[in-house]
Amino acid sequence: MCHPAWGRARTEAQRRNDLARLRRVRDRIDREYAQPLNVEALAHSAHMSAGHLSRQFRLAYGESPYAYLMTRRIERAMALLRRGDLSVTEVCFAVGCSSLGTFSTRFTELVGMPPSAYQRRAAGTAAGMPSCVAKQVTRPVRNREAPVAELQPA
């Protein structure tokens, strides 16, 4: 018969092990956001099932691995759009998205405006601003996306 503390220790050790794997997955997403990544491939590299990875990632970071990946891609897209030398389509593919429609929809959800409008607006807003400040000021809102503008009565 095992001592009850052994079960708790094993559970704690497993939790620490899972957290280390989740950090590696998150770091891989941060590094390889422009590569074709999917939850199954990420789970395989972490020696977890896709379902377990998704559940544990959401518990640890508050969003699914796919949502985290898309947020990283949108953040990078925002920087590329601020530069102004690429079209929205070129930016879409440069950050690893394969569908312009999905990219535009997710961009609008996170930022609160379509990528083309963001590019036009950012051209004047970030002018003369150091890139490190522009990155912080224009960072997308995570975990329930951009606030919906309230309609003002006319």
C-alpha atoms as a printed R data frame, in Angstrom:
    type eleno elety resid chain resno       x      y       z
1   ATOM     1    CA   MET     A     1   0.000  0.000   0.000
2   ATOM     2    CA   CYS     A     2   1.372  3.417  -0.927
3   ATOM     3    CA   HIS     A     3   1.531  6.289   1.492
4   ATOM     4    CA   PRO     A     4  -1.110  9.003   0.697
5   ATOM     5    CA   ALA     A     5   1.602 11.670   0.456
6   ATOM     6    CA   TRP     A     6   3.145  9.772  -2.463
7   ATOM     7    CA   GLY     A     7   0.027 10.378  -4.563
8   ATOM     8    CA   ARG     A     8   0.097 14.108  -3.800
9   ATOM     9    CA   ALA     A     9   3.812 14.329  -4.574
10  ATOM    10    CA   ARG     A    10   3.311 12.517  -7.865
11  ATOM    11    CA   THR     A    11   0.450 14.825  -8.750
12  ATOM    12    CA   GLU     A    12   2.556 17.887  -7.910
13  ATOM    13    CA   ALA     A    13   5.495 16.509  -9.898
14  ATOM    14    CA   GLN     A    14   3.199 15.811 -12.858
15  ATOM    15    CA   ARG     A    15   1.772 19.346 -12.629
16  ATOM    16    CA   ARG     A    16   5.285 20.862 -12.688
17  ATOM    17    CA   ASN     A    17   6.179 18.619 -15.618
18  ATOM    18    CA   ASP     A    18   3.045 19.708 -17.516
19  ATOM    19    CA   LEU     A    19   3.821 23.382 -16.826
20  ATOM    20    CA   ALA     A    20   7.352 22.940 -18.186
21  ATOM    21    CA   ARG     A    21   5.914 21.324 -21.329
22  ATOM    22    CA   LEU     A    22   3.376 24.130 -21.683
23  ATOM    23    CA   ARG     A    23   6.134 26.738 -21.442
24  ATOM    24    CA   ARG     A    24   8.032 24.936 -24.199
25  ATOM    25    CA   VAL     A    25   4.894 24.906 -26.357
26  ATOM    26    CA   ARG     A    26   4.313 28.618 -25.723
27  ATOM    27    CA   ASP     A    27   7.956 29.398 -26.506
28  ATOM    28    CA   ARG     A    28   7.707 27.385 -29.731
29  ATOM    29    CA   ILE     A    29   4.609 29.353 -30.743
30  ATOM    30    CA   ASP     A    30   6.434 32.611 -29.992
31  ATOM    31    CA   ARG     A    31   9.416 31.518 -32.117
32  ATOM    32    CA   GLU     A    32   7.648 29.770 -34.978
33  ATOM    33    CA   TYR     A    33   4.393 31.769 -35.277
34  ATOM    34    CA   ALA     A    34   4.895 32.193 -39.044
35  ATOM    35    CA   GLN     A    35   5.269 28.443 -39.600
36  ATOM    36    CA   PRO     A    36   2.300 26.155 -40.218
37  ATOM    37    CA   LEU     A    37   1.497 25.102 -36.642
38  ATOM    38    CA   ASN     A    38  -1.511 23.220 -35.372
39  ATOM    39    CA   VAL     A    39  -2.533 21.883 -31.990
40  ATOM    40    CA   GLU     A    40  -1.859 18.271 -32.973
41  ATOM    41    CA   ALA     A    41   1.749 19.031 -33.981
42  ATOM    42    CA   LEU     A    42   2.322 21.101 -30.845
43  ATOM    43    CA   ALA     A    43   0.850 18.350 -28.666
44  ATOM    44    CA   HIS     A    44   2.962 15.699 -30.363
45  ATOM    45    CA   SER     A    45   6.160 17.667 -29.731
46  ATOM    46    CA   ALA     A    46   5.148 18.060 -26.061
47  ATOM    47    CA   HIS     A    47   4.297 14.337 -25.721
48  ATOM    48    CA   MET     A    48   0.683 15.145 -24.855
49  ATOM    49    CA   SER     A    49  -2.631 14.490 -26.501
50  ATOM    50    CA   ALA     A    50  -4.167 17.440 -28.338
51  ATOM    51    CA   GLY     A    51  -7.086 17.534 -25.909
52  ATOM    52    CA   HIS     A    52  -4.855 17.470 -22.832
53  ATOM    53    CA   LEU     A    53  -2.621 20.192 -24.274
54  ATOM    54    CA   SER     A    54  -5.603 22.410 -25.091
55  ATOM    55    CA   ARG     A    55  -7.168 21.990 -21.627
56  ATOM    56    CA   GLN     A    56  -3.919 22.524 -19.744
57  ATOM    57    CA   PHE     A    57  -2.827 25.451 -21.930
58  ATOM    58    CA   ARG     A    58  -6.171 27.185 -21.360
59  ATOM    59    CA   LEU     A    59  -5.888 26.629 -17.592
60  ATOM    60    CA   ALA     A    60  -2.326 27.967 -17.517
61  ATOM    61    CA   TYR     A    61  -2.622 30.903 -19.941
62  ATOM    62    CA   GLY     A    62  -6.326 31.711 -20.169
63  ATOM    63    CA   GLU     A    63  -6.726 30.899 -23.860
64  ATOM    64    CA   SER     A    64  -6.338 27.994 -26.243
65  ATOM    65    CA   PRO     A    65  -3.056 27.317 -28.053
66  ATOM    66    CA   TYR     A    66  -4.721 28.357 -31.336
67  ATOM    67    CA   ALA     A    67  -5.929 31.668 -29.853
68  ATOM    68    CA   TYR     A    68  -2.447 32.321 -28.463
69  ATOM    69    CA   LEU     A    69  -0.901 31.568 -31.873
70  ATOM    70    CA   MET     A    70  -3.323 33.896 -33.643
71  ATOM    71    CA   THR     A    71  -2.625 36.660 -31.108
72  ATOM    72    CA   ARG     A    72   1.107 36.334 -31.799
73  ATOM    73    CA   ARG     A    73   0.455 36.471 -35.536
74  ATOM    74    CA   ILE     A    74  -1.766 39.535 -35.210
75  ATOM    75    CA   GLU     A    75   0.807 41.314 -33.027
76  ATOM    76    CA   ARG     A    76   3.455 40.723 -35.684
77  ATOM    77    CA   ALA     A    77   1.015 41.745 -38.425
78  ATOM    78    CA   MET     A    78   0.384 45.021 -36.598
79  ATOM    79    CA   ALA     A    79   4.113 45.778 -36.635
80  ATOM    80    CA   LEU     A    80   4.372 44.970 -40.340
81  ATOM    81    CA   LEU     A    81   1.306 47.068 -41.157
82  ATOM    82    CA   ARG     A    82   2.756 50.032 -39.208
83  ATOM    83    CA   ARG     A    83   5.850 49.852 -41.419
84  ATOM    84    CA   GLY     A    84   3.572 50.426 -44.393
85  ATOM    85    CA   ASP     A    85   5.695 48.776 -47.081
86  ATOM    86    CA   LEU     A    86   3.619 45.577 -47.440
87  ATOM    87    CA   SER     A    87   0.044 45.052 -48.535
88  ATOM    88    CA   VAL     A    88  -2.464 43.432 -46.177
89  ATOM    89    CA   THR     A    89  -2.306 40.229 -48.234
90  ATOM    90    CA   GLU     A    90   1.501 40.132 -48.053
91  ATOM    91    CA   VAL     A    91   1.344 40.684 -44.283
92  ATOM    92    CA   CYS     A    92  -1.246 37.920 -43.933
93  ATOM    93    CA   PHE     A    93   1.029 35.365 -45.564
94  ATOM    94    CA   ALA     A    94   4.195 36.726 -43.896
95  ATOM    95    CA   VAL     A    95   2.798 35.985 -40.428
96  ATOM    96    CA   GLY     A    96   1.777 32.431 -41.319
97  ATOM    97    CA   CYS     A    97  -1.915 32.778 -42.087
98  ATOM    98    CA   SER     A    98  -3.136 30.929 -45.153
99  ATOM    99    CA   SER     A    99  -6.563 32.572 -45.375
100 ATOM   100    CA   LEU     A   100  -6.963 36.294 -45.853
101 ATOM   101    CA   GLY     A   101 -10.563 36.067 -44.631
102 ATOM   102    CA   THR     A   102  -9.646 34.334 -41.361
103 ATOM   103    CA   PHE     A   103  -6.750 36.734 -40.859
104 ATOM   104    CA   SER     A   104  -8.952 39.802 -41.412
105 ATOM   105    CA   THR     A   105 -11.700 38.475 -39.150
106 ATOM   106    CA   ARG     A   106  -9.326 37.647 -36.287
107 ATOM   107    CA   PHE     A   107  -7.443 40.931 -36.759
108 ATOM   108    CA   THR     A   108 -10.705 42.868 -36.511
109 ATOM   109    CA   GLU     A   109 -11.757 40.909 -33.395
110 ATOM   110    CA   LEU     A   110  -8.469 41.601 -31.613
111 ATOM   111    CA   VAL     A   111  -7.704 45.130 -32.773
112 ATOM   112    CA   GLY     A   112 -11.182 46.531 -33.308
113 ATOM   113    CA   MET     A   113 -10.728 47.506 -36.949
114 ATOM   114    CA   PRO     A   114  -9.873 45.760 -40.221
115 ATOM   115    CA   PRO     A   115  -6.184 45.474 -41.168
116 ATOM   116    CA   SER     A   116  -6.492 47.951 -44.048
117 ATOM   117    CA   ALA     A   117  -8.027 50.583 -41.742
118 ATOM   118    CA   TYR     A   118  -5.335 49.881 -39.136
119 ATOM   119    CA   GLN     A   119  -2.627 50.353 -41.746
120 ATOM   120    CA   ARG     A   120  -4.059 53.725 -42.845
121 ATOM   121    CA   ARG     A   121  -4.509 54.889 -39.244
122 ATOM   122    CA   ALA     A   122  -1.105 53.630 -38.067
123 ATOM   123    CA   ALA     A   123   0.687 55.531 -40.822
124 ATOM   124    CA   GLY     A   124  -0.035 58.798 -39.012
125 ATOM   125    CA   THR     A   125  -0.316 57.619 -35.410
126 ATOM   126    CA   ALA     A   126   3.052 55.937 -34.997
127 ATOM   127    CA   ALA     A   127   5.021 58.510 -36.990
128 ATOM   128    CA   GLY     A   128   7.956 59.720 -34.924
129 ATOM   129    CA   MET     A   129   7.172 57.316 -32.094
130 ATOM   130    CA   PRO     A   130   9.946 54.904 -31.038
131 ATOM   131    CA   SER     A   131   9.086 51.371 -32.137
132 ATOM   132    CA   CYS     A   132   9.220 50.028 -28.570
133 ATOM   133    CA   VAL     A   133   6.580 52.576 -27.502
134 ATOM   134    CA   ALA     A   134   4.466 52.011 -30.611
135 ATOM   135    CA   LYS     A   135   4.463 48.268 -29.890
136 ATOM   136    CA   GLN     A   136   3.116 48.804 -26.360
137 ATOM   137    CA   VAL     A   137   0.539 51.416 -27.343
138 ATOM   138    CA   THR     A   138  -0.836 49.381 -30.228
139 ATOM   139    CA   ARG     A   139  -0.721 45.924 -28.600
140 ATOM   140    CA   PRO     A   140  -3.960 43.994 -29.165
141 ATOM   141    CA   VAL     A   141  -6.269 43.278 -26.256
142 ATOM   142    CA   ARG     A   142  -6.269 39.588 -25.350
143 ATOM   143    CA   ASN     A   143  -8.945 37.375 -23.814
144 ATOM   144    CA   ARG     A   144 -12.129 38.764 -25.237
145 ATOM   145    CA   GLU     A   145 -10.699 41.005 -27.826
146 ATOM   146    CA   ALA     A   146 -11.248 44.631 -28.677
147 ATOM   147    CA   PRO     A   147 -13.983 46.554 -26.881
148 ATOM   148    CA   VAL     A   148 -17.089 47.155 -28.922
149 ATOM   149    CA   ALA     A   149 -17.605 50.870 -29.520
150 ATOM   150    CA   GLU     A   150 -20.793 52.152 -27.940
151 ATOM   151    CA   LEU     A   151 -23.245 53.755 -30.282
152 ATOM   152    CA   GLN     A   152 -23.924 57.395 -29.521
153 ATOM   153    CA   PRO     A   153 -27.471 58.660 -30.128
154 ATOM   154    CA   ALA     A   154 -27.574 61.213 -32.937
